Amino acid sequence: MRGVQLRPEWGDSKTASQIFCISRASLYRLHAEGKIRSTSLKERGKLKGKRLWDLDSIARLLEKGATGGEERGEA
């Protein structure tokens, strides 16, 4: 389908920031507040891992706070 962009379910900080224009610091703050979901891919014994963000949870948070216009799905 031309013109339709599918969003991945999970993305790293850079991807989430590009899609939603939210800073990395805000992602971590929203996660700490329990407002968005994430997971860390870290191997046992390693100090660092890869943080992935649930992009649908970010979209739901933004939709929940949206004002004006019609809600999605209503016609």
C-alpha positions as CSV (number, residue, x, y, z in Angstrom):
1,M,0.0,0.0,0.0
2,R,1.4,3.3,-1.0
3,G,1.4,6.2,1.5
4,V,0.7,4.0,4.5
5,Q,3.5,3.9,7.1
6,L,3.4,1.2,9.6
7,R,5.0,2.0,13.0
8,P,7.0,-0.8,14.6
9,E,5.8,-2.1,18.0
10,W,9.1,-1.4,19.7
11,G,11.9,1.1,19.1
12,D,15.1,2.4,20.7
13,S,15.3,5.9,22.2
14,K,16.4,7.4,18.8
15,T,13.4,5.9,17.0
16,A,10.9,6.9,19.7
17,S,12.3,10.4,19.7
18,Q,12.1,10.7,15.9
19,I,8.6,9.4,15.7
20,F,7.1,11.3,18.6
21,C,9.4,14.3,19.0
22,I,10.0,13.3,22.7
23,S,13.5,13.7,24.2
24,R,15.4,10.7,25.6
25,A,15.2,12.3,29.1
26,S,11.4,12.6,28.8
27,L,11.1,9.0,27.7
28,Y,12.9,7.9,30.9
29,R,10.8,10.3,33.0
30,L,7.6,9.0,31.6
31,H,8.7,5.5,32.2
32,A,9.7,6.2,35.8
33,E,6.2,7.7,36.3
34,G,4.6,4.5,34.9
35,K,3.1,6.2,31.9
36,I,4.9,4.3,29.2
37,R,6.3,0.8,28.9
38,S,9.8,-0.3,28.0
39,T,12.1,-3.3,28.2
40,S,15.8,-3.7,28.5
41,L,17.7,-6.3,26.4
42,K,20.7,-7.0,28.6
43,E,22.7,-10.2,28.7
44,R,23.4,-11.7,32.0
45,G,26.6,-10.4,33.5
46,K,26.8,-7.3,31.2
47,L,26.7,-3.8,32.5
48,K,25.0,-2.3,29.5
49,G,22.0,-3.3,27.5
50,K,19.6,-1.9,24.9
51,R,16.5,-0.1,26.1
52,L,13.5,-0.5,23.8
53,W,10.3,1.5,24.1
54,D,6.7,0.3,23.6
55,L,5.7,2.8,20.9
56,D,2.0,1.9,21.2
57,S,2.1,3.0,24.9
58,I,3.6,6.3,23.9
59,A,0.9,6.8,21.2
60,R,-1.8,5.9,23.7
61,L,-0.4,8.5,26.2
62,L,-0.4,11.2,23.6
63,E,-3.8,10.3,22.4
64,K,-5.1,10.4,25.9
65,G,-3.8,13.9,26.4
66,A,-5.0,15.2,23.0
67,T,-7.6,17.9,22.9
68,G,-9.7,19.4,20.2
69,G,-11.2,17.8,17.1
70,E,-12.9,14.5,17.0
71,E,-11.6,11.4,18.7
72,R,-10.1,8.8,16.6
73,G,-12.6,6.3,15.3
74,E,-15.6,8.6,15.7
75,A,-17.3,9.9,12.6
